[in-house]
Structures are given as structure tokens and as C-alpha cells.
Amino acid sequence: MTDALEAHLRHQIEHSQRFFWHRLRWQAVRHYLPEGPFEMIDVGAGAGLLGTFLARDRPEATYRFVEPIDSLQRSLRSRYGAHADAGSDESYRTASVVTLLDVLEHQRDDHGFMKGLVSKMAPGSTLLVTVPALERLWSQWDVALGHFRRYDKPMLLRCLDDLPLVVQEASFLFPELLPLAMIRRRRHNASHGGDASEDAEFPEIPRVANETLYLLGRLAFSMRRRWPAGTSLFLSATVER
């Protein structure tokens, strides 16, 4: 599963600036970023897509990362510099924003992982989280990527129990993708087999379809607080002062 996850994350480098899903997830993150200079720590950075978007839209910001997969860590250190590697930092007190994008579902003890992360953060800093949503959408995609679970809102909020966090937002993202996710689930359940890394890949789609999905996603994103379901959950919370 680690090999499939690593291949998936490396493949994201090619998708980063054009694939609709990454662009829309970035919209959720960007909404909570401060203006001017600030430091962001990207926990579970993968291929470092967030750094690409951050440099484009917030050029005064400083991007740092935590990445446990050795080959990806080396790639990120080469790209952003060894000083950007926050993996050995005992504290994230200099960071105004910490992101945890599609990482929590890989943790067997998700509450324990969240507790350890928040303990490193500065009072007043912002935590931004995304996770795959809805257990009924569980498929070989999740198995191939090494997920332990998909979340609903109560499950995600339980990860914050007894932590000094004030929730600003907990919303579903990508409601427009629910029919496609159900089709994927049925297809994988009906005919499982083949290379797990293939199950883990984002599909290659025509440019017109990609842009259409992006425009639909922008509309859905503007109304995200109203949706009762979606294929992802987004959470923004602030560490109590």
C-alpha cells in the first residue's frame, strides 16, 4: 500500500495545477490564509502541491513541510531546501497555518495523531484539514491508498475531543462528485483485481471535462456550508489562545 500511495503522490505532480480536484481543494485552503508574510507547515506534504499553489497565490508566505515517505521527503528537500523540512521540529510555534490534507485517514489512531499535532501549534494559529467522506463510498480506492476510514462530521469532530480548538467550519466538499463516487464503488466491488497502484490513480480526463468539473465545483464550493453530503470533508479550526 505504501508503494501505491507513493506512486499516487508522485503522479499528483503532473496533475497539480490543472486537475480540477486539486484546484478546488486549494480554494478551501486559500479562503483561510492570512494576507502578507506568514509561515505554513504542510503535514503529510506528499509531492508538495500545496507549496506550488502557495508560491503562486501567496508569494510572501513561507512554505515548510513534514513528509514521512523517504523518497518524497528527499524530493521536497531538494525542491524547497533542507531548512523547509519541519519533520524534526519539536514545535510549530512559528507557523500561522498548519495543513493536514488527506492525511488523517491514514492514521490508525486519528485522535492521538491530532492531539500530538495540536500540541505543537501556537495559540491563535489555524489548522486546516481535509479527509475523504462517507463510509458508504468505501471502495478499492481507499484500500489501495491505505485508508483506515472515511469520515462523517461527527467522526471528524470526535477527533477534536478534549483539544484546545475552536471550529470555524466543518463542511462537505465535492457534492457534485457523489454519483461518480458511487459508480466507482460499484465498479471496484464488482470487478476487483489488477494493480493496486492503478486503483489509486486520479483518472486522466479530457480538458473540457476537467474545466467543466472545475466550474461545477466552484459553484458547489460557494454553497458548501449547505450541503448535507460530499466526497470530502473540510475543517478549519483555531488553537485557543
C-alpha positions in Angstrom: 0.0 0.0 0.0 2.9 2.4 0.7 4.2 1.9 -2.9 0.7 2.6 -4.3 0.4 5.7 -2.1 3.9 6.9 -3.1 3.1 6.4 -6.8 -0.2 8.2 -6.4 1.5 11.2 -4.7 4.2 11.4 -7.3 1.6 11.3 -10.1 0.0 14.4 -8.5 3.0 16.5 -9.6 1.7 16.3 -13.1 -1.9 17.0 -12.1 -1.2 19.7 -9.6 -2.0 22.9 -11.4 -4.6 21.6 -13.8 -6.6 18.8 -12.2 -10.0 20.2 -11.0 -9.9 18.4 -7.7 -6.6 19.8 -6.5 -7.6 23.3 -7.6 -10.9 23.2 -5.7 -9.3 21.8 -2.6 -6.8 24.7 -2.7 -9.8 27.1 -2.9 -10.9 25.8 0.5 -7.4 26.2 2.0 -6.8 29.7 0.4 -10.0 31.0 2.0 -8.4 30.8 5.4 -4.9 32.1 4.6 -3.8 35.4 6.0 -2.5 38.2 3.9 1.1 39.3 3.9 4.0 37.2 5.2 3.3 34.1 7.2 4.6 30.5 7.7 2.6 27.4 6.7 3.5 23.9 7.7 2.1 21.2 5.4 1.9 18.0 7.4 1.9 14.9 5.1 3.0 17.1 2.2 3.3 14.3 -0.4 4.5 15.8 -3.6 4.4 19.3 -2.3 1.4 20.5 -4.3 0.4 23.0 -1.7 3.8 24.7 -2.0 3.2 25.2 -5.7 -0.2 26.9 -5.1 1.1 28.9 -2.1 4.0 30.3 -4.1 1.7 31.3 -6.9 -1.1 32.9 -4.8 0.7 34.0 -1.6 4.3 34.7 -2.7 5.2 36.4 0.6 4.4 33.2 2.6 6.9 30.7 3.7 6.2 27.0 2.9 7.5 24.3 5.2 6.7 20.6 5.1 6.5 17.3 7.0 6.7 14.2 4.9 7.3 10.6 6.3 8.0 8.8 3.0 11.7 9.0 2.5 11.8 9.4 -1.3 9.2 12.2 -1.2 11.0 13.9 1.7 14.2 13.9 -0.3 12.4 15.3 -3.3 10.9 18.1 -1.2 14.2 18.9 0.5 15.8 19.2 -3.0 12.9 21.4 -4.2 12.4 23.7 -1.2 15.6 23.4 0.7 16.6 21.5 3.9 15.5 24.4 6.0 11.9 23.9 4.8 11.8 20.4 6.3 9.9 20.7 9.6 9.9 16.9 10.2 12.2 17.1 13.2 10.8 20.3 14.7 9.6 19.9 18.3 7.3 22.9 17.9 5.3 24.6 15.1 5.1 27.8 17.1 6.3 30.0 14.2 3.6 28.8 11.9 0.3 30.7 11.5 -1.2 27.9 9.5 -0.8 24.1 9.7 -2.5 21.9 7.0 -3.4 18.3 7.2 -4.8 17.5 3.8 -6.0 13.9 3.2 -3.6 12.6 5.9 -5.8 11.8 8.9 -7.5 8.8 7.3 -4.1 7.1 7.1 -3.6 7.2 10.9 -4.7 4.2 12.9 -5.1 6.4 16.0 -6.5 9.5 14.4 -7.4 11.2 17.7 -3.9 10.6 19.1 -2.3 11.9 15.9 -4.4 15.0 16.1 -3.6 15.5 19.7 0.1 15.3 19.1 -0.1 17.8 16.1 -2.2 20.4 18.0 0.2 20.2 21.0 2.9 21.6 18.7 0.9 24.5 17.3 0.9 28.1 18.5 -2.2 29.6 20.2 -4.2 31.5 17.6 -2.8 29.5 14.7 -5.2 27.8 12.2 -5.5 24.1 11.4 -6.9 23.2 8.0 -8.0 19.5 7.5 -9.4 17.5 4.6 -10.5 13.9 4.7 -12.4 11.5 2.5 -16.1 11.5 3.4 -18.9 8.9 3.9 -18.2 5.3 4.8 -20.8 4.2 2.2 -18.4 5.4 -0.5 -15.6 3.0 0.7 -14.0 1.2 -2.3 -10.8 -0.3 -3.5 -9.6 3.2 -3.9 -9.4 3.5 -0.1 -7.8 0.1 0.3 -5.1 0.9 -2.3 -4.3 4.2 -0.6 -4.1 2.6 2.9 -7.1 4.4 4.4 -8.4 3.2 7.7 -11.7 5.0 7.4 -13.9 7.6 5.6 -15.5 10.3 7.8 -18.8 11.9 8.6 -19.0 15.1 10.5 -19.4 13.6 14.0 -16.5 11.2 13.4 -14.2 14.1 12.4 -15.3 16.3 15.2 -14.7 13.5 17.7 -11.0 13.7 16.7 -11.0 17.1 18.3 -12.4 16.0 21.6 -10.6 17.5 24.6 -8.3 19.5 22.3 -7.9 23.3 22.6 -9.5 24.0 19.2 -12.4 26.3 18.2 -14.0 25.1 15.0 -14.7 27.7 12.4 -16.0 25.5 9.7 -16.9 21.8 9.0 -18.3 21.4 5.5 -18.7 18.8 2.8 -16.8 19.3 -0.4 -17.4 17.9 -3.8 -21.1 17.0 -3.6 -21.2 17.1 -7.4 -18.9 14.0 -7.4 -21.2 11.8 -5.3 -22.7 10.0 -8.4 -19.2 9.3 -9.8 -18.0 8.0 -6.4 -21.0 5.6 -6.2 -20.2 4.3 -9.7 -16.5 3.9 -8.8 -17.5 1.9 -5.6 -19.8 -0.4 -7.6 -17.3 -1.0 -10.3 -14.5 -1.8 -7.9 -16.7 -4.1 -5.8 -17.9 -5.9 -8.9 -14.6 -6.5 -10.5 -11.7 -6.1 -8.1 -8.3 -7.1 -9.4 -5.2 -5.8 -11.1 -2.6 -3.4 -9.9 -3.4 -1.6 -6.7 -1.4 1.5 -7.9 -3.9 1.7 -10.8 -6.8 1.8 -8.3 -5.1 4.7 -6.5 -4.6 7.0 -9.5 -6.7 10.0 -10.4 -8.2 9.4 -13.8 -6.9 11.2 -16.9 -9.8 13.2 -18.2 -10.2 15.4 -21.3 -9.5 19.1 -20.8 -13.1 20.2 -21.5 -14.4 17.7 -18.9 -11.8 18.8 -16.4 -12.8 22.5 -16.8 -16.5 21.7 -16.6 -16.0 19.8 -13.4 -14.0 22.7 -12.1 -16.8 25.2 -12.8 -19.4 23.0 -11.3 -17.1 22.6 -8.2 -16.7 26.4 -7.9 -20.5 26.7 -7.7 -20.8 23.9 -5.2 -17.9 25.4 -3.2 -19.7 28.7 -2.8 -22.6 26.9 -1.1 -20.5 24.3 0.7 -22.0 25.0 4.2 -25.4 24.0 3.0 -24.5 20.5 1.6 -25.5 17.5 3.7 -23.0 15.2 1.9 -20.0 15.2 -0.4 -16.9 13.1 -1.2 -14.6 15.1 1.1 -14.9 16.9 4.4 -13.1 20.2 5.1 -12.5 21.5 8.6 -11.0 24.8 9.8 -10.2 25.3 13.5 -8.2 27.8 15.6 -6.0 26.9 18.5 -7.3 28.6 21.6 -5.3 31.5 23.0 
